[in-house]
Amino acid sequence: MSTRNANCRNADPRAFFASADENRSAGRDRERGAKRLCLHCPVQIDCRRHALSIREGDPPSRQAHPSSKSIRGGLQSLDKAAPQLHCG
């Protein structure tokens, strides 16, 4: 998957991953901002497909980041379990 045209290519990566000291309010704000950035991204579908292909427990080399609390393709880890979400 190429991220050359991704909206997030110049964004702070921390915007997409929860930190251990993040409170609930800060987490919601961070998630909304990350999802907003993904909303009209030209590579969102590819990114979402990649996110849906990652399983918890996959080796870190397969993941963009070892944290399972991340936003990828506009999806949060909990969203990935929702059966109604399909892409392309």
Buried (B, 14 or more C-beta within 10 A) or exposed (E): EEBEEBBBEEEEEEBBBBEEEBEEEEBEEBBEBBBEBBEEBEBBEBBBBBBBEBEEEEEEEEBBEEBBBBBBBBBBBEBBEEEEEEBE
